[in-house]
């Protein structure tokens, strides 16, 4: 082999090394970025659950009130209760015929009173979408009329058989959303990203750069951050792989000259089949009504903790007198109560815990690393949140409570024995008056 051929081979090896380093870096970046976006979406869902619930409660209050209106005192009283319960929300507004009439807190947001979103050229498009589609519309980030802050506004159209009544609206500042996003990206070691936000009050779909850091190249992983019916596009680029990785790739290519490798298409096919398998497994482990884990998914998580020799507490939730809800209002209303209950609990539950619906009005929760006393304190807070939360469904105001039984498990316990102990504690909670938490001694 002459010097010319050797030189060509060396050059080709260097070119292939750079290509391999780039491709592997892209694959790694795609996997890690998808994981990061999934974490962000879970956090956004928890934050905006508060926004959705508060706007929905205000809407239902208007619909069931006389003349589809509400007094200032009643509005302030309800708003105070809601904002103390759902602390991610900054303010609440009622806009009869699209005109801001009631706001809370008043002093900070009183400048918005009298503002007509239907005639504001920067708000008209979003307002019309909400009225025509009769669905939730989130606009933002937009500059608030009342204080100049950038914020998101969730607008719910309020209509009855006579036509359009107005809007209920919940506001959350952009700053808190960005703090959560940037904290998550930093914790996942993402240093090159760009986030572009969509505002339905503007004609262009992807309109504004919300946040960015570093350099985003053309090979960036692109994904969607879901904020209800609003989407943000996030692009994430990987950092430089470094000289050590390139040297490793170079020597690996020298070895590959003497080996037979599978085509890249089979690798991609394998990745797709793995994704399909994971999707099917997730579907099999999910409750269709509440989108929580079902019993199979719950058992799978318990077995995983057992293999890891992890101890903790297990809780069984039972909505008190739920049969009366079905008997009095029908199963459709009962299902909506279950869905609202699930959203409320999911928004409050620690991300390390596992919440599932295991049948009917029964829910279970795994709390790794918590002893019975800690678990009782945690569940008592959740129980109080349920008791305080208003459930408005089809012009109905339904109050519910929940009884909870807790038992301790260690890495050697079976799920059957742990559930049996928790069930005994639940029976004690019901027997002693319901709306309480009991532990298995």
N, C-alpha and C positions, 0 to 999 in steps of 0.2 A: 504494500500500500504506500503510494508516494506521498510526499509532503502536502501536495495540493488537496488530495482526497482527505487526508487527516485534518487539514485546516478546515475544509468544508464540513466534515463531521463535527468538529469542535464547535464551529459556528452554529450548526443546526442544533447541537445539544444545548448551547446557551439559549437559543431562541425557544426551543421546546421547554427548557427550564423556566423561562420567564412566562411562557404560556401556561404551563402546568401550575406554577405558583399563582397566577392570576385566576385560573379556573377553580382551583381548590379554594382559594380565598373567597371567590364569589359564592360557591356552594356553601361554604361555612357561614358566610355572611347571610345568605338567604335563610338558612335554618335558624340561626341565632336571632335574626331580625323578625322572623315570623313568631318566634317565641316571645320576643319583646313586645310586639304589637298585640299579641294575645293577652299579655299581662296588662298592658295599657287599656285595652278594651274592657277588661273586667273591672278595672278601677273607674273608668268612665261610666260604666253601667251602674256601679254603686252610687256614684255622685249624682247622676242624672235621674236615678230612681226617685230621689228626694224631690227633684224639680217636677217630675211627672206627677207624683202623688199629690203634691201641694196644689198644683194647677187643677188637677182633676177634682179634688175636694172642694175647692172654691167654685168650680163650674157647677158641681152637683148642688151646692148650697144655693146658688142663684136659681137653678131650675126648680127646686122644690119650695122656694120662697114665694110669698104673695107678690103678684105683679112683676115677677122675675127681677126683683131688685133687693137690695140689702141696706140696712141702716149703717151709718158710720160706726156706731158702737159695736154692732154685731160683727161688722167686717174687721174691726181692730181686734176684737176678742178672738175670733177664729184665727186671724193671721198670727196673733201672738202665740196661740197654742201650736199652730203648725210650724212656725219658725223655731220654737223651742224644741219641737220634736224632730224636725228635719233641718239640722243646723248647717247643711251645705247651701241652703237657699238664702239669698241676701234680702229679697223683698218680694212682695206680692202686689198685684195691681188688678183692678176691675175696670174694664173699658166698655161701658154700654154704648152700642152703636159705633164702636171703634174709638171713642174719646176717653182718655184717662180721667176717671172720676174719683176713684178711691185708691190710696196707696198706703203701704205699711212697710217699714217705719215711716211716719209722716214727715218729720223734720228733714230727713236726708233726701227724701224723694218728692217733696211737695211741688217742686218746680215742674214736674212732669204733668201735673193736673191741668186738664184742658187740651193736652196734646192729642191731635186726631191722626192716628196712624193710617187711616184710610185715605187721607189727603196728603200725607207726607210722601214726597216723591221717593225718599229713601226707604220707606216702609210699605208702600202700596203693594208691591209684588208679593211679599211674604204674607200680608194681610189677606190678599185675594186668594192665595193658595190655601190658607187656612179655612176661609169661608166656603170656597167652591168644593174643596176636597173633604171638608168636615173632619180634618185630622190634625194631629199635633204638628206644629211647625216651629222649628228652632231657628232663629236668626242669630247671626253673630260670627265673629265678634263685631259689635257695633258700639258707637259712642252714645252713651245714655244722655238723653235730653236733660235729665235732672241734675246730674253731677259730673258729666264729662268722662266718666270712667268707661273703659271697654268692658263689655259684658255680653253674655248670652241671654236671650229672652225666649222662653218657651211659651208659645201662644196657643191657647185652645179656643176654638170657635164654639160659641154657645148659641144653640138654636133649638126651637121647639116647633110644634106643628104650625105655628103662625109665622115662622121665618126666623131670620137672624136677630139675635138679642145683643150680642157683643162678644168680648173676649175676656177670658181669665188669663193672667200671665204671671210667670215666676221668673225671677232674675237671679243669675249667678255670675259673679265677676270672672273675667278672663284670667286675671292674675292667679286665682286659686287653681284653675285648670292647668295653666302653664307650669305652675310650681309642681303639681303632681306629675305632669308629663316629663319635665326636665329632671326631676328627682328619679323617676323610673329609668329614663334613658341613661342617666349617670350611673345608677346602680348596676345597670346591665353593660356598662363600659362602652356605650355608644358615643363616639366622638365626632362623627360626620353625619349630619342629618339635616333634612329640611322638611318643614310641615307647612302645607298649603291648605287654607281653610276655604270652605264654601259658604257663601252668604246668599240665600234665596232672594234677598232684596236687591241683588245686583244681577245683571243679565248674563255675565260671564260665569261659567260653571266653577272653575277653579280660579278664585279671584285674588286672594291675599296670602302673602307669606306670613304665617303666624309666628314661627320660631325657626331658627337655623343655627347650626354650629359646624365649623370645619368646612371641608370641601366635599361636595356631592358630585360624583362623576356619572357617566352614562351607564355604568354597570351597576348602579345602585339598586338595591331591593326596594320595590315599590309596593305599598300596601295601603289599606284603608283603616282609619280610626273611626269607629262608629259612635256617633253621638246622637242617638235616636234616629230621626229621619234626616239628619245632617251628616255628611261625610267629610272627613279631612284626609288628604293624601299625604302620606309620609314616605320619604325616600331616605334610605340608610345605605351608606357606603362603608366598606371595610377599610381599615387602616393598612399601612404598608406591612407586608409579611416579614420583612427583615432578611438579613444576609444568611442567618443560620438556616432558615427554611429554604432559601434558594440553593444553598450548598447541599442540603439533604435531598432536594429534588434533582439536582444535577447528578449526584451519585446514584440515585434511584433510577434515573434514565440510562445510566451506563449498564445497570443490571437488566433493565427492560429490553435492552438490545438482544439479550440471550433468552428471553422468556416470551411466552405467548400471553397476551393480555386480551381480555374480553372487550368488545366494542363498547363505546360510551353509551350507545343507545340501550344496551341491556342494563346498564347502571341506572339510566333514567327510568326505564321500565320498572325496575325493582323499586325505585323511589315512589313511583306512582302507585304500584300495587300495595306498598306499605301504607301509603296515605289512605287508599281505599279501605284497607283492612282496619286502620285506626278509626276512620269515619264510621264504618259499620259497627265496630265495637262500641264507640261512643253512643251511637243511636240505640244499641241494645241495652245500654246502661242508663238511659235517660227517660224520665217520666214525661209523657207526651203533653200533659196538661200544664204542669208547672215548670218544665224544663230543668228541674232538679234531678239529681241521681235517683234512680229507682232502687228497689231492694237489691237487685242483682249488682248494681254498681256499688251500693253501700257495703254489701258483703265482700266484694272484691277489695274495696279500700280497707276494710277491717282485716282481711287476710294479709294484705300488704304490711300493715302495722304489726301484725303478729309475727311475720317473718323478720321484721326489723327489731323484734323484741321490745316494742314500744308500749309503754303503759299509758293510761289516761282514764277519761271518764266517757260514758255513753249515756245519752239522754233520749227519752221517748216523749214526744209532744202529742197531746191530744186536745183538739179544739173542744171546749166545753159545750155540751148540748147542741152539737152541730146537726144532729138529726132534726132538731126543731127548725133549723134554718131551711133544710130541704123540704120538710113537711109543710112549712108555712109559706115559703116563697118559690119553691120548685128547685129542681136540680141545676138549672141554668144559673140561677142566682148563687146557689151553693158552690158551683164551680168557680164563679167569679170571686167569691169570698176566699176560696182556696188559693186562687192565683194572686190576689192582693196580699193575702197572708204570707205566701211564699216570697213575693217581692220584698215585703217589709223585713222578713227574717233574713233573706239573702243580703240585703243592704246593711244589716247590722252585724252579721256573723263574721268572725275573724277568718281571714283567708286561709289559715292553716287548718281550720276545722272543716268537717264534711257534713253538709246538710242534705237530707234526702226525704222524699215522700215515699213511704213504703206501703201506702194503701189507704183509700178513703180519706179521713181527716187525720190520719196518723202520720207523724213525721219523726225522723230520728236524726241525731247529731253525734258525731264523734269529735271528742275534744282531747287530742293527744297531749300528754305531759301535764294535764290538769288533774289535781286530786279532787275529791268530792266537794270539799269546802269551796275551792276555787271555782269549780264547775257550777255549784249552786249560786254563788254570787253572780257569775256571768249570766246564767239562765234567768235569775230573778230580774236582772236588768232588761233582758229580752222580753220576759213576761210582762213587765210594766209597760214597755213600749207598745206591745200588742193591745193591752187594756186601754191605753190612752189614744191609740190611733183611731181616727174615724173611718169607717168603711161606708162609702156612698155608692150604691149600686142600683141603677134603674129607679131613681127617685126615692130609694130606700136608704135610711140611715140605720146601719146594723152595727151593734157593738158586740164584740166577741172577746172571750178570755181563753186562756190556754192553761192546762194542767201539765206539769212536767215531772217525770220520774228519772232519777239519776242513779247510776251504779258505777263502781270503779272496775276497771279491768287491767290485767297485766299481760305480759307477752305470752303467757302459757294458757290463758283462759280461752274457752271457745266462745264463739258469738252467741250460741244458744244459751250458755250459762250467764253471759253478761246481759243479754236481753231479758232473761228471766228475772234477774235481780232488778233491772230497771223497771220492768213491768210491775213488780211488787211495789216499788216506790211510787209508780204512777197510780196504782190502785189506792195507796195510802193518801195521795194528794186529792184524789176524787172523793174518797170516803170522808176526809176531814174538811170538805167545803169547796174544793176546786179553786181555780185561779191561784194556784200556789205551786211551789217546787218542793219536792221531798226527795230525800236520799236514802239509799239502802244502807242500813247500818251494818 
